[in-house]
Amino acid sequence: MNIYRTSPQQSRERAAREAAEWLQVMGGTPTDADRSGFAAWVARSPLHLEELLMAQLVERELAASAALQAFDLDAVLAQAQAQDNVVALHDAPVVAPAPPVSAAPVARGRRRRVGWALAAGVAACAVLLGSWKLLQPEVPVYQYASAVGEQRSIALADGSMVTLAPASYIAVRFSAGVRDIELRDGEATFDVAHDSSRPFRVHAGDNIVQAVGTRFTVNRLPSGTLVAVSEGKVKVTATGNWLESLWRDDAATLEAGKAKVESLGRPAALSAGEQARIPQGQQAMLRMPLEVSSEPVDGKRRLSFRNDTLADIISEFNRYNSRPIVVTDPLVREQRYSGVFYADDADSFLQFLECCSQLRVSRQADRNVIDGRSRQ
């Protein structure tokens, strides 16, 4: 029996080809046999998972640009090889340029495989450099923040308005082709000035919310991202790992009833009067009607919770109150509660917990601590 040894490079090329094939299968309508075979293939080697993520990244980068839908692979590879700022991801010795060789025909299939591997490396390098390059000096970045308990309105250079909720933080980068805002913490409402030539995009963790002219709110919470649209339309994209949602328990979709669970494998549109909850790290969202709460006569901000995690509730209260609420037990942070409270009156919520739960509240000079141990 002949034994054929496979080089590391050949193994990687084969894994890249198989990853591209599995990506197409799982992105369609996979059968139970497909799912079983896919799980076995991923578990067989760490290289499989690595190349699968690379292939997924390449597919997204290509799909994101209409100009690349019918790209010339040979031209792309030639251009990439000509760049002096593109390096291979995989370990390789530094060598002098090779002498010219004759332009012998190369099999198309082999060039495709090599092309996938090189394109994956180029795409991954782009990610490492930053997909939207906030730190590049030629495009200024403006940062804005609000203090605890402070609501702040900001007029942007394009005529858009941003209203920051308390304890919120954004970074703004406008270029000739796009308007990018990163919501790094907290909540912000955007009144977007219409400009069809420059999309308006809000980056919130693994999620991107894009609008042309509209009014919407994005809220970053421990459990994920909330998007609420009051005027116009927005497009929601999740850049998280879709593999994770194949194996994770879909407990994040427990708000059945009015909520509609949708995949974010493709961008989803939200219209005025709709909101969506995107669980952290997943490519799925819960589409729900937007609940417009009426402000009280005294004008005080109210926080309304409906089966929300304690972690999210605490995050909201801590934006409005100088003495933070702290919970150290991860299991306690996942408990869910409902109710309506004044934003600047965290003590009313703590009293609610003392009255109607088994949790214990310790009021300290600089903070309030919620303990998972039952009260005696």
Backbone hydrogen bonds in HBPLUS format (Angstrom, degrees):
<---DONOR---> <-ACCEPTOR-->    atom                        ^
c    i                          cat <-CA-CA->   ^        H-A-AA   ^      H-
h    n   atom  resd res      DA  || num        DHA   H-A  angle D-A-AA Bond
n    s   type  num  typ     dist DA aas  dist angle  dist       angle   num
A0011-SER N   A0007-SER O   2.95 MM   4  6.28 157.8  2.00 155.3 161.9     1
A0012-ARG N   A0008-PRO O   2.96 MM   4  6.18 154.1  2.02 145.8 152.7     2
A0013-GLU N   A0009-GLN O   2.92 MM   4  6.17 158.2  1.97 148.5 154.4     3
A0014-ARG N   A0010-GLN O   2.93 MM   4  6.13 159.3  1.97 149.0 154.5     4
A0015-ALA N   A0011-SER O   2.92 MM   4  6.11 158.3  1.97 145.5 151.9     5
A0016-ALA N   A0012-ARG O   2.85 MM   4  6.07 152.0  1.92 147.1 154.9     6
A0017-ARG N   A0013-GLU O   2.98 MM   4  6.23 156.5  2.03 146.6 152.4     7
A0018-GLU N   A0014-ARG O   2.89 MM   4  6.16 167.0  1.91 154.7 158.2     8
A0019-ALA N   A0015-ALA O   2.81 MM   4  5.90 150.7  1.90 143.1 151.9     9
A0020-ALA N   A0016-ALA O   3.05 MM   4  6.28 155.4  2.11 145.0 150.4    10
A0021-GLU N   A0017-ARG O   3.10 MM   4  6.43 153.2  2.18 145.8 153.2    11
A0022-TRP N   A0018-GLU O   2.84 MM   4  6.13 161.7  1.88 154.4 159.1    12
A0023-LEU N   A0019-ALA O   2.88 MM   4  6.02 150.0  1.97 145.9 154.5    13
A0024-GLN N   A0020-ALA O   3.26 MM   4  6.51 149.5  2.36 140.3 146.5    14
A0025-VAL N   A0021-GLU O   3.10 MM   4  6.44 157.0  2.16 147.0 153.5    15
A0026-MET N   A0022-TRP O   2.85 MM   4  5.99 178.5  1.85 161.2 160.9    16
A0027-GLY N   A0023-LEU O   2.99 MM   4  5.83 132.7  2.22 131.7 143.7    17
A0028-GLY N   A0025-VAL O   3.19 MM   3  5.49 157.6  2.25 105.1 111.9    18
A0035-ARG N   A0031-THR O   2.98 MM   4  6.33 160.7  2.01 152.7 156.8    19
A0036-SER N   A0032-ASP O   2.95 MM   4  6.17 159.6  1.99 148.3 154.0    20
A0037-GLY N   A0033-ALA O   2.88 MM   4  6.03 163.4  1.91 148.3 153.1    21
A0038-PHE N   A0034-ASP O   2.78 MM   4  5.90 154.2  1.85 149.6 157.4    22
A0039-ALA N   A0035-ARG O   2.97 MM   4  6.13 165.7  1.99 149.0 152.1    23
A0040-ALA N   A0036-SER O   3.07 MM   4  6.28 158.1  2.12 145.9 151.9    24
A0041-TRP N   A0037-GLY O   2.91 MM   4  6.08 152.4  1.99 143.2 151.1    25
A0042-VAL N   A0038-PHE O   2.95 MM   4  6.22 163.5  1.98 157.3 160.6    26
A0043-ALA N   A0039-ALA O   3.04 MM   4  6.17 159.6  2.08 145.2 150.9    27
A0044-ARG N   A0040-ALA O   3.14 MM   4  6.14 122.3  2.49 136.4 149.4    28
A0044-ARG N   A0041-TRP O   3.24 MM   3  5.23 144.7  2.37  96.9 107.1    29
A0048-HIS N   A0045-SER O   3.05 MM   3  5.39 134.6  2.27 105.1 116.0    30
A0050-GLU N   A0046-PRO O   3.07 MM   4  6.34 161.3  2.11 150.9 156.3    31
A0051-GLU N   A0047-LEU O   2.97 MM   4  6.15 167.2  1.99 152.7 155.3    32
A0052-LEU N   A0048-HIS O   2.91 MM   4  6.04 147.3  2.02 144.3 154.1    33
A0053-LEU N   A0049-LEU O   3.04 MM   4  6.25 160.5  2.08 150.1 153.8    34
A0054-MET N   A0050-GLU O   3.06 MM   4  6.32 153.5  2.14 143.5 151.4    35
A0055-ALA N   A0051-GLU O   2.85 MM   4  6.04 160.4  1.88 146.9 151.7    36
A0056-GLN N   A0052-LEU O   2.93 MM   4  6.16 155.7  1.99 147.7 154.4    37
A0057-LEU N   A0053-LEU O   2.97 MM   4  6.14 155.3  2.03 144.4 151.1    38
A0058-VAL N   A0054-MET O   2.95 MM   4  6.25 158.7  1.99 153.0 158.3    39
A0059-GLU N   A0055-ALA O   3.00 MM   4  6.21 161.2  2.03 147.3 152.3    40
A0060-ARG N   A0056-GLN O   3.06 MM   4  6.31 156.5  2.11 147.9 153.6    41
A0061-GLU N   A0057-LEU O   2.97 MM   4  6.21 162.2  2.00 151.9 156.8    42
A0062-LEU N   A0058-VAL O   2.96 MM   4  6.18 160.5  2.00 154.5 159.3    43
A0063-ALA N   A0059-GLU O   2.90 MM   4  6.03 157.1  1.96 145.4 152.4    44
A0064-ALA N   A0060-ARG O   2.92 MM   4  5.96 136.8  2.11 144.6 154.8    45
A0065-SER N   A0062-LEU O   3.39 MM   3  5.82 158.9  2.44 108.3 113.7    46
A0068-LEU N   A0065-SER O   3.07 MM   3  5.50 156.4  2.12 110.2 117.3    47
A0069-GLN N   A0066-ALA O   3.29 MM   3  5.40 167.3  2.31 106.5 110.2    48
A0076-VAL N   A0072-ASP O   3.01 MM   4  6.30 157.7  2.06 154.8 161.8    49
A0077-LEU N   A0073-LEU O   2.91 MM   4  6.16 163.9  1.93 157.1 160.8    50
A0078-ALA N   A0074-ASP O   2.96 MM   4  6.12 158.9  2.00 145.6 151.7    51
A0079-GLN N   A0075-ALA O   2.95 MM   4  6.10 157.1  2.01 145.6 151.7    52
A0080-ALA N   A0076-VAL O   2.91 MM   4  6.12 157.7  1.96 149.1 155.5    53
A0081-GLN N   A0077-LEU O   2.91 MM   4  6.09 160.3  1.95 151.0 155.8    54
A0082-ALA N   A0078-ALA O   3.13 MM   4  6.24 133.3  2.36 135.6 147.2    55
A0082-ALA N   A0079-GLN O   3.18 MM   3  5.13 131.3  2.43  92.6 105.8    56
A0083-GLN N   A0080-ALA O   3.22 MM   3  5.41 151.9  2.30 102.6 110.7    57
A0104-ALA N   A0102-SER O   2.86 MM   2  5.63 133.7  2.07 106.9  92.7    58
A0111-ARG N   A0107-ALA O   3.12 MM   4  6.41 161.4  2.16 151.7 157.1    59
A0112-ARG N   A0108-ARG O   2.92 MM   4  6.15 148.4  2.02 146.2 155.0    60
A0113-ARG N   A0109-GLY O   3.07 MM   4  6.41 154.8  2.14 146.0 152.0    61
A0114-VAL N   A0110-ARG O   2.93 MM   4  6.24 169.4  1.94 158.0 160.2    62
A0115-GLY N   A0111-ARG O   2.72 MM   4  5.75 150.5  1.81 140.8 150.6    63
A0116-TRP N   A0112-ARG O   2.84 MM   4  6.14 153.5  1.91 149.7 155.3    64
A0117-ALA N   A0113-ARG O   3.13 MM   4  6.46 164.0  2.16 150.3 153.9    65
A0118-LEU N   A0114-VAL O   2.90 MM   4  6.16 168.8  1.92 158.6 161.1    66
A0119-ALA N   A0115-GLY O   2.74 MM   4  5.82 164.1  1.77 152.4 157.9    67
A0120-ALA N   A0116-TRP O   2.86 MM   4  5.96 154.8  1.92 147.0 153.8    68
A0121-GLY N   A0117-ALA O   3.04 MM   4  6.33 152.9  2.12 143.1 150.4    69
A0122-VAL N   A0118-LEU O   2.88 MM   4  6.20 160.5  1.92 154.6 159.6    70
A0123-ALA N   A0119-ALA O   2.86 MM   4  6.05 164.2  1.88 151.0 155.3    71
A0124-ALA N   A0120-ALA O   2.90 MM   4  6.06 159.5  1.94 148.1 153.9    72
A0125-CYS N   A0121-GLY O   2.95 MM   4  6.16 154.3  2.02 147.0 154.0    73
A0126-ALA N   A0122-VAL O   3.00 MM   4  6.30 150.6  2.09 145.3 153.6    74
A0127-VAL N   A0123-ALA O   3.04 MM   4  6.40 148.0  2.14 145.2 153.7    75
A0128-LEU N   A0124-ALA O   2.98 MM   4  6.31 158.3  2.03 150.3 155.7    76
A0129-LEU N   A0125-CYS O   2.99 MM   4  6.27 143.9  2.12 145.5 155.2    77
A0130-GLY N   A0127-VAL O   2.97 MM   3  5.03 147.3  2.08 101.2 111.7    78
A0136-GLN N   A0133-LYS O   3.36 MM   3  5.72 172.4  2.37 113.4 115.2    79
A0139-VAL N   A0136-GLN O   3.35 MM   3  5.97 157.4  2.40 115.7 121.2    80
A0142-TYR N   A0172-VAL O   2.89 MM  30  5.03 161.2  1.93 146.0 149.9    81
A0172-VAL N   A0142-TYR O   2.67 MM  30  5.03 165.5  1.69 151.8 157.1    82
A0144-TYR N   A0170-ILE O   2.99 MM  26  5.45 161.2  2.03 148.2 153.8    83
A0170-ILE N   A0144-TYR O   2.91 MM  26  5.45 163.7  1.94 158.8 164.3    84
A0146-SER N   A0168-SER O   2.93 MM  22  5.39 150.2  2.02 152.8 156.9    85
A0150-GLU N   A0147-ALA O   3.00 MM   3  5.19 163.9  2.03 128.3 129.0    86
A0167-ALA N   A0147-ALA O   3.09 MM  20  4.84 155.1  2.16 106.2 108.5    87
A0149-GLY N   A0319-ARG O   2.75 MM 170  6.08 148.7  1.85 159.8 152.3    88
A0152-ARG N   A0164-LEU O   3.07 MM  12  5.08 154.9  2.14 138.2 145.5    89
A0164-LEU N   A0152-ARG O   2.66 MM  12  5.08 157.2  1.71 165.8 163.6    90
A0154-ILE N   A0162-VAL O   2.73 MM   8  5.10 154.6  1.80 154.1 162.3    91
A0162-VAL N   A0154-ILE O   2.87 MM   8  5.10 160.9  1.91 150.7 156.9    92
A0156-LEU N   A0160-SER O   2.86 MM   4  5.30 170.5  1.87 159.2 160.9    93
A0159-GLY N   A0156-LEU O   3.10 MM   3  5.53 165.6  2.12 117.1 121.0    94
A0161-MET N   A0191-ASP O   2.91 MM  30  5.02 158.2  1.96 140.8 147.6    95
A0191-ASP N   A0161-MET O   2.85 MM  30  5.02 171.7  1.86 154.6 157.2    96
A0163-THR N   A0189-THR O   2.87 MM  26  5.08 161.4  1.91 148.5 154.7    97
A0189-THR N   A0163-THR O   2.94 MM  26  5.08 158.0  1.99 138.7 145.7    98
A0165-ALA N   A0187-GLU O   2.97 MM  22  5.32 176.4  1.97 146.3 146.7    99
A0169-TYR N   A0185-ASP O   2.94 MM  16  5.12 157.8  1.99 141.8 138.6   100
A0184-ARG N   A0169-TYR O   2.91 MM  15  5.54 133.0  2.13 145.1 158.5   101
A0185-ASP N   A0169-TYR O   3.34 MM  16  5.12 147.7  2.45 142.6 139.3   102
A0171-ALA N   A0182-GLU O   2.97 MM  11  5.14 144.8  2.10 136.4 147.4   103
A0182-GLU N   A0171-ALA O   2.84 MM  11  5.14 165.4  1.86 153.4 158.1   104
A0173-ARG N   A0180-ASP O   2.83 MM   7  5.20 172.9  1.84 165.8 164.0   105
A0180-ASP N   A0173-ARG O   2.92 MM   7  5.20 161.3  1.96 154.1 152.7   106
A0175-SER N   A0178-VAL O   2.96 MM   3  5.48 170.2  1.97 170.7 172.9   107
A0179-ARG N   A0199-PRO O   2.81 MM  20  5.95 161.5  1.84 177.2 170.8   108
A0201-ARG N   A0179-ARG O   2.78 MM  22  6.10 171.4  1.79 175.9 178.8   109
A0181-ILE N   A0201-ARG O   2.85 MM  20  6.17 146.3  1.96 159.6 170.3   110
A0203-HIS N   A0181-ILE O   2.70 MM  22  6.09 164.0  1.73 161.3 167.1   111
A0183-LEU N   A0203-HIS O   2.79 MM  20  5.97 155.8  1.85 155.6 163.7   112
A0220-ARG N   A0186-GLY O   2.91 MM  34  5.46 179.0  1.91 158.0 157.6   113
A0188-ALA N   A0218-VAL O   3.00 MM  30  5.63 157.5  2.05 155.2 162.2   114
A0218-VAL N   A0188-ALA O   2.95 MM  30  5.63 162.0  1.98 163.5 166.9   115
A0190-PHE N   A0216-PHE O   2.75 MM  26  5.47 168.3  1.77 171.3 172.7   116
A0216-PHE N   A0190-PHE O   3.07 MM  26  5.47 149.3  2.17 143.3 151.6   117
A0192-VAL N   A0214-THR O   2.82 MM  22  5.30 167.5  1.84 173.9 171.1   118
A0198-ARG N   A0195-ASP O   3.11 MM   3  5.62 157.7  2.16 114.9 121.4   119
A0200-PHE N   A0211-ALA O   3.03 MM  11  5.28 157.0  2.08 169.4 172.5   120
A0211-ALA N   A0200-PHE O   2.83 MM  11  5.28 158.2  1.88 152.8 160.1   121
A0202-VAL N   A0209-VAL O   2.76 MM   7  5.07 159.9  1.80 145.3 152.4   122
A0209-VAL N   A0202-VAL O   2.87 MM   7  5.07 161.4  1.91 144.8 150.8   123
A0204-ALA N   A0207-ASN O   2.83 MM   3  5.18 171.2  1.84 153.8 156.9   124
A0207-ASN N   A0204-ALA O   3.06 MM   3  5.18 163.5  2.08 121.7 124.9   125
A0239-THR N   A0206-ASP O   2.57 MM  33  5.02 175.0  1.57 168.5 169.1   126
A0208-ILE N   A0237-THR O   2.79 MM  29  5.05 157.8  1.84 149.3 154.6   127
A0237-THR N   A0208-ILE O   2.83 MM  29  5.05 153.4  1.90 151.5 158.7   128
A0210-GLN N   A0235-LYS O   2.83 MM  25  5.03 165.0  1.86 145.7 150.8   129
A0235-LYS N   A0210-GLN O   2.76 MM  25  5.03 155.3  1.82 145.0 153.7   130
A0215-ARG N   A0231-GLU O   3.18 MM  16  4.89 165.9  2.20 118.6 121.1   131
A0230-SER N   A0215-ARG O   3.02 MM  15  5.70 153.9  2.09 146.7 154.8   132
A0231-GLU N   A0215-ARG O   3.18 MM  16  4.89 157.0  2.24 143.7 139.9   133
A0217-THR N   A0228-ALA O   2.78 MM  11  5.13 155.6  1.84 149.8 158.2   134
A0228-ALA N   A0217-THR O   2.93 MM  11  5.13 159.8  1.97 146.2 152.3   135
A0219-ASN N   A0226-LEU O   2.87 MM   7  4.99 157.1  1.92 146.9 152.2   136
A0226-LEU N   A0219-ASN O   2.88 MM   7  4.99 162.7  1.91 146.6 152.5   137
A0221-LEU N   A0224-GLY O   2.86 MM   3  5.29 164.9  1.89 170.3 173.9   138
A0224-GLY N   A0221-LEU O   3.05 MM   3  5.29 146.1  2.16 108.3 118.4   139
A0280-GLN N   A0223-SER O   2.81 MM  57  5.57 154.0  1.87 139.6 134.7   140
A0225-THR N   A0278-ILE O   3.00 MM  53  5.16 154.4  2.07 143.3 145.8   141
A0278-ILE N   A0225-THR O   2.81 MM  53  5.16 169.6  1.82 159.6 163.1   142
A0227-VAL N   A0276-ALA O   2.91 MM  49  5.25 161.0  1.95 154.0 159.5   143
A0276-ALA N   A0227-VAL O   2.77 MM  49  5.25 150.2  1.86 149.6 159.5   144
A0229-VAL N   A0274-GLU O   2.97 MM  45  5.73 175.9  1.97 173.1 173.8   145
A0273-GLY N   A0229-VAL O   2.90 MM  44  5.98 154.8  1.96 150.8 151.6   146
A0272-ALA N   A0232-GLY O   2.97 MM  40  5.41 114.5  2.41 163.1 173.6   147
A0234-VAL N   A0270-LEU O   2.94 MM  36  5.36 153.9  2.01 150.4 158.5   148
A0270-LEU N   A0234-VAL O   2.89 MM  36  5.36 162.5  1.92 151.8 156.8   149
A0236-VAL N   A0268-ALA O   2.71 MM  32  5.19 171.4  1.72 158.9 160.3   150
A0268-ALA N   A0236-VAL O   2.94 MM  32  5.19 159.1  1.98 147.5 151.4   151
A0244-GLU N   A0241-ASN O   3.16 MM   3  5.69 137.1  2.35 109.6 118.6   152
A0246-LEU N   A0243-LEU O   3.00 MM   3  5.30 146.0  2.12 104.8 115.2   153
A0247-TRP N   A0244-GLU O   3.23 MM   3  5.69 139.5  2.40 107.2 116.4   154
A0248-ARG N   A0244-GLU O   2.97 MM   4  6.01 143.2  2.11 154.0 165.4   155
A0253-THR N   A0250-ASP O   3.07 MM   3  5.80 168.2  2.09 120.7 124.1   156
A0254-LEU N   A0251-ALA O   3.20 MM   3  5.52 142.0  2.36 123.9 120.6   157
A0259-ALA N   A0256-ALA O   2.88 MM   3  5.27 154.7  1.94 147.8 140.6   158
A0260-LYS N   A0287-ARG O   2.85 MM  27  4.98 153.0  1.92 138.4 147.6   159
A0287-ARG N   A0260-LYS O   2.80 MM  27  4.98 171.8  1.80 146.2 144.0   160
A0262-GLU N   A0285-MET O   2.88 MM  23  5.40 160.8  1.91 158.8 164.5   161
A0285-MET N   A0262-GLU O   2.84 MM  23  5.40 156.8  1.89 153.9 161.5   162
A0264-LEU N   A0283-GLN O   2.83 MM  19  4.80 164.9  1.85 125.8 121.5   163
A0274-GLU N   A0271-SER O   3.04 MM   3  5.73 133.4  2.26 148.6 148.7   164
A0290-LEU N   A0273-GLY O   2.80 MM  17  4.95 165.4  1.83 128.3 124.9   165
A0275-GLN N   A0288-MET O   2.84 MM  13  5.33 157.3  1.89 160.2 161.3   166
A0288-MET N   A0275-GLN O   2.82 MM  13  5.33 168.6  1.83 161.3 161.1   167
A0277-ARG N   A0286-LEU O   3.04 MM   9  5.10 148.3  2.15 131.2 140.1   168
A0286-LEU N   A0277-ARG O   2.88 MM   9  5.10 155.7  1.94 140.9 148.9   169
A0282-GLN N   A0279-PRO O   3.20 MM   3  5.70 161.0  2.24 139.3 135.6   170
A0299-GLY N   A0296-PRO O   3.02 MM   3  5.43 161.6  2.05 113.5 119.3   171
A0343-ALA N   A0301-ARG O   2.84 MM  42  5.59 178.0  1.84 150.4 150.5   172
A0303-LEU N   A0341-PHE O   2.72 MM  38  5.34 168.0  1.73 166.5 170.3   173
A0341-PHE N   A0303-LEU O   2.93 MM  38  5.34 159.8  1.97 148.8 154.6   174
A0305-PHE N   A0339-GLY O   2.76 MM  34  5.21 171.0  1.77 164.9 167.8   175
A0339-GLY N   A0305-PHE O   2.88 MM  34  5.21 159.0  1.92 136.8 135.9   176
A0308-ASP N   A0337-TYR O   3.06 MM  29  5.58 143.8  2.19 158.1 147.6   177
A0337-TYR N   A0308-ASP O   2.90 MM  29  5.58 151.6  1.98 151.6 155.1   178
A0313-ILE N   A0309-THR O   3.03 MM   4  6.37 163.8  2.06 153.5 158.3   179
A0310-LEU N   A0335-GLN O   2.67 MM  25  5.58 133.0  1.89 162.2 176.8   180
A0314-ILE N   A0310-LEU O   2.89 MM   4  6.00 166.2  1.91 152.2 155.5   181
A0311-ALA N   A0333-ARG O   2.94 MM  22  4.78 146.0  2.05 148.0 137.2   182
A0315-SER N   A0311-ALA O   3.03 MM   4  6.16 154.4  2.10 141.3 148.7   183
A0316-GLU N   A0312-ASP O   3.07 MM   4  6.37 153.3  2.14 149.4 155.2   184
A0317-PHE N   A0313-ILE O   3.06 MM   4  6.39 166.2  2.08 154.5 157.6   185
A0318-ASN N   A0314-ILE O   2.89 MM   4  5.99 159.7  1.93 155.1 160.5   186
A0319-ARG N   A0316-GLU O   3.20 MM   3  5.52 152.1  2.28 106.1 114.3   187
A0320-TYR N   A0317-PHE O   3.02 MM   3  5.55 150.6  2.11 113.7 122.0   188
A0321-ASN N   A0317-PHE O   3.19 MM   4  6.29 129.7  2.46 149.3 163.3   189
A0368-ASN N   A0324-PRO O   2.85 MM  44  6.23 160.8  1.89 159.7 164.0   190
A0326-VAL N   A0368-ASN O   2.74 MM  42  6.08 157.1  1.79 165.4 172.7   191
A0370-ILE N   A0326-VAL O   2.92 MM  44  6.22 165.3  1.94 165.7 169.2   192
A0332-VAL N   A0329-ASP O   3.11 MM   3  5.35 121.5  2.47 103.6 117.6   193
A0333-ARG N   A0329-ASP O   3.15 MM   4  6.46 151.6  2.23 151.6 160.0   194
A0334-GLU N   A0331-LEU O   3.24 MM   3  5.36 143.9  2.38  98.0 107.9   195
A0335-GLN N   A0332-VAL O   3.10 MM   3  5.42 164.1  2.13 111.3 116.4   196
A0345-ASP N   A0342-TYR O   3.15 MM   3  5.30 162.1  2.19 112.2 114.5   197
A0348-SER N   A0345-ASP O   3.22 MM   3  5.80 144.6  2.36 109.8 117.5   198
A0349-PHE N   A0346-ALA O   3.04 MM   3  5.33 125.1  2.35 102.7 116.1   199
A0350-LEU N   A0346-ALA O   3.07 MM   4  6.46 155.9  2.13 150.6 157.9   200
A0351-GLN N   A0347-ASP O   2.88 MM   4  6.11 153.8  1.95 147.4 154.1   201
A0352-PHE N   A0348-SER O   3.06 MM   4  6.26 145.8  2.18 134.9 144.1   202
A0353-LEU N   A0349-PHE O   2.99 MM   4  6.38 152.8  2.07 148.9 155.2   203
A0354-GLU N   A0350-LEU O   2.99 MM   4  6.29 157.9  2.04 147.9 153.9   204
A0355-CYS N   A0351-GLN O   2.92 MM   4  6.09 145.9  2.04 144.0 153.2   205
A0356-CYS N   A0352-PHE O   2.80 MM   4  5.81 165.0  1.82 156.1 160.2   206
A0357-SER N   A0353-LEU O   3.06 MM   4  5.14 124.7  2.38 141.5 139.0   207
A0360-ARG N   A0371-ASP O   3.07 MM  11  5.02 172.3  2.07 147.1 149.2   208
A0371-ASP N   A0360-ARG O   2.68 MM  11  5.02 177.0  1.68 164.3 165.2   209
A0362-SER N   A0369-VAL O   2.77 MM   7  5.05 166.4  1.78 155.4 160.0   210
A0369-VAL N   A0362-SER O   2.87 MM   7  5.05 171.1  1.87 151.6 152.2   211
A0364-GLN N   A0367-ARG O   2.84 MM   3  5.23 149.4  1.93 158.7 168.8   212
